[in-house]
Amino acid sequence: VLFGVHYKDGRLLVNVERAKGLAATDKGGFSNPYIKTYLLPDKSQHSKRKTDTKKKTLDPVYDQILKYDIQPSELSSRTLWLSVWDFDRFGKNQFLGEVRLPLSSANLNDPTPHWHTLQEKDDSTATFECGDLRLSLMFAPGEKGKGTLHINIHQAKELSRMDPNGLTDGLVKCHLLPDKSVKGKRKTNVVKNNLNPVWEEKFTYEKVTLEELSKERVLEVTVWDFNKGTSNELMGGVRLGPTPPKGAKHKEWMDSSGEEVSHWEAVVSRPGQWVEQWYSLRVSMDPRTPS
C-alpha cells in the first residue's frame, strides 16, 4: 500500500494513494477494498478514519487524505494503524492486511508517500492497545463427578478510549465454548465513563466435569464498550482452555496459549481453590492459526 504521513498546522495528514496486488476475495477474482486507519492506542470510533470503497479491483487508487487533529507532544506516543478490508454488503468484511507505523520513527516533515508491505494480523504486538483484565476461576466438585465452574470478574485497567468523551462504558461477557447460545451467556453490569472499571461480579457454569474442562471446553471472556441504541463494540478478550489438540479433534476456537493455558490447567488441577490471573487482552478474537 502506498501512503505518506505528514504533520502540518496541528494536523496529522495521512495521504492514502493506492494499493496493488491485493488478495482476491470474490468469485470473479476481485475484491472491493477500502482502507481504515486508527491512531493507537485510541481504537474508538473517534479515532477511526476510512477511505471510499473501490469496487472490483486488486489495484485500487484512492488519492484521499485522512486527517487527525493532534498536539505535537502526543505524536511520539502514537502509532498509525492502517488496515485494508474487502467490503461485503451481505456478509462480514474480510481483512486483507495491515501496516503499523510508530509515529516516533516517521519523518513527519516529509509528505512523500512510500510503499509499505501489508502484514497479517499480529495479536502479540497489538495487546498494548486493548488493556488488561483481572479474573479468578474455581472448579467446585459436586456429586456424580459433576461440579460447578465459578468465575469472578474483578476489574480491567487501561481500556481503549471508545467514546467521544475519551472514556468507555465497559462490560464483560462470558461463554463456555462450544456453547455460544444466549442461555449460555453471562455478562456483567455496565461501568460507565471509566477506563479502569471494577466489577467484582461472579458467575457460574453448573454440571460440568473436570474431564470436559481438561479436554474440550474453553472459557471465552470478552470486554465490550456499551452503546445505547447501537451495537456494542468489542475491545478485546481472552480464551482460557487446555492446550489445543491436533488433528481432527482441533476446533478453531480451541486456540488458547501461554497464560490462557497455564491458568486453566491450574484451575483444573486445584479443585476448590480460586486461581487469579491478570491478562493482556487480545485485540482480535479471530481464531489463531495453529502452530
N, C-alpha and C positions, 0 to 999 in steps of 0.2 A: 504494500500500500504506500502511496506517495503523499506525504503531507509535510507541512512546515509549522513550526511553533515560534511565535514572535510576541514580545511584550512591549506595549506602547500605550502611553497615556492612561495608566491604571487598568488596562485590559490585556488579558492573555488571548491572543488570536491564533486559532488552530485552522490552518488553511488545508482543507482536505481536497486534494486534486483528483486522484484516481486510484484505482486498484487494477491488478491484472492477474490472470491465471488463477482465478478463484475456483473453488470446488463446485461441481455441478450437482444440484440437489433435485432438480425437476426431471420428469420423464423425457422432456425434449432435449436434455443435455445442457440446460442453462440454469441460472439462478436469478432471483430478484433481490439483489444485495442493497443493503443500506449500512451506514456506519453510525455507531453510537459512541459517545465519549462521557467520561466522568473525570472529575478532579479528586482523586483519592487523597485522604481517607473518606471523603464525603461521597457516599453511594446513594444519596437521596434523589428524589425527583428534581429537587432544586439544582443539583449538580449535573443532571442529565442533559446532553445535547444530542441532536440527531440530524443526519442529512436526509435528503429525499431518497426514495427508493427508485432504483433503476431496474427496469423490467427486462427479463430475458437476455442477460448478458453475463459473461465471466470477466469482462474488462470494463467495468463501469467508470464513467467520467463524471465527477461531481462538481468541481470548481466552486466549493462552498466554504465560507469562513464561519466557524463556530466560536462564539465569544464568551469570555468569562470576566466579570468584574472582580478583581482581586488585588489586595495590597502587596507591594513588593516584598514586605517582610514575610509573607506567607509562602512565597514561591518555593523556597528551598525545602519545605516540608511536604510539598505536594507531588503527586505522581499522575501524569496523564494516562488514563486507561482508555485506549481506543480499541473497539471490537467491531468486527464485521459480521453481519447476520443476513440470512436469507428470509425474506418476508413470505409468510404463508397465510393467505387470507382465511383459510378454513382449518388450519391446524396450528401447531406450535412453530414459531420461528426457529430456524436452525443456526447454530453457532458455526462460523466459518474460520475464525481465527482472531487473535488479539495482539496488541503491542502495548507494553507498559514502559513509559518513558519518565524516569525521575527528572523533575524539572531542575534539580540541583546539578545535573550533569549535562543539561541542554544549553546551547548558546542562544539565549532569548533575544539577542540583539541582531541575529541573522535570520531573516524571513525565508531564506532559500529552502524549498522543500527537498526532502531526502526520501529515498526508498527504504522501507522497513519490512523485514520478513515477518509474516504473520506466524504466531506461535499457537500451540494448543493451550487449552485452559490449564493453569498450573495452580492447584489449590494450595500447594505447600508454600508458595511465595505470596499468596493472597490473603492469608488468615489475618494479617495485621489490620485489615480494614473492617472486619466484622465485629470484633470484640471478644470477650471471654465469658464463659458460663460456669457457675459452680453448682454441682448437684451431687446428691448422695443416693445410693441404692442399697437395698437389703432384700434378701430372699428369706422368707419366714416359712419353714417347713410346716406341713399340715398332715391331714390324715390321708391314708391310701397313696402315699408317695407324691401327693399334690400339695402345693403351697401357694404363697402369695408374694409377688414381686412388689416391693414398696419403693416409691420414688419421691424424693424431696427436692423440689426445685428451689434453690436458695436465692441466687442473685446473678446478675450479669454486670459487667463493667465495660466502659468504653465502647458502647454500641455505636453503630453508624448513625449519622445525623440524617434522619429520613424526612423530617418535616420542614416547612419553610422557616419555622422559628429556630431551627438548628437543634431541635430535640427529637425525641422519639416516644411513641406510645407503645411500649413493649408488652408482648405476651408470649407464652411458651406453649407449644403443642407437643404431645407425645403419641406415638403409635408403637405397638409391639408387633413388628412385622413378622409374617407377611400380612397381617390384618390391617388394612387401611380403611376400614369401614367407619362410619360416623359413630357407631356404638363403641368401637374400639379406641376412639379419640379421647384424650384427656387434655385439658387446657387450663391455664392459669387465668386469673383476672388480668385486666389491663392496668399497667402502671403508666400514667400519663406524664408527658413532658419530662422525661428522665433518661439520661444516657447510662445511668448506673442503677437500674431498678432492683429492688429487693421484693421477692415474692414470698418465700418461706411457705410454700404450698405443697401438700402431699397428695399422692395418687397411688392407686393400687391396681394390679392385674392379678386376678384370682384364678385358681385351678390351673396352675402351670407347674411343670415338673422341672427338676434340675437337668434331666436328660434333654428336654426340649431347649432349655436355655443354653446348654453347653454345646448344642449341635445345630439348631435350626431356627432359633428366634433371635431377632435383632431389635433393640430399642432405638427408635428414631426420635430425636429431640430437636425441634426446630424453634427458632426465635423469629418473631414477626413484628412488624410495625402495624398497629391497628389503624384503619382508615374508615371513618364513618361514611356510609353511603357508597363506597367503592371497595375494590378488592384489597385485602391486606397484602403487605409486601414482605417477602421473605428476606431476612437479613443474614441468616446462616444457620448452621446446625451441626449435629454430630450423629453418628450411628454406632451404638455400642453393641458388640456382639463377639462371637467366637472367631477364631482365625478362619477366614473364608476357605471353604472346601474347594478342591479342584475337580475338574471333570463335570460329569452330568449333574452332580448334586449342587453345583455352584449356581446361585441366583444372583442377578445383577445388583440387588440391594444388599447382598452379603459382602460388603466392601470395607469392613472395619479394619483399622490398622493402628499401630502404636499404642497410645494410651487408651484408645477405644477398646482394644482387645485386652490389655492388661487389667484395666478397671473391671471389665466384665468377668474375666477369669477370677479376680479376687472376690467378687460378689458370689460367684458360683461355688468357690472353694471355702467360703466362710459363712455358711448359713446362720442367720440370726444376728449378724453383725452389720451395722451401717458402714459403708465404704464411700468416702468422699473423694471428689476429683474436680479440679479446675480444667476447663477445656478452652482452647482457642477454636473459635467456630470456623467451620468450613465456609468458604464463600459460596460454592455451588454444591447443591445436593444431587447433582447428576451422578450416576454410578461411576465409581473409579474403575479404571481398566485394570484387570488382574495382572499382577507382575509375573 
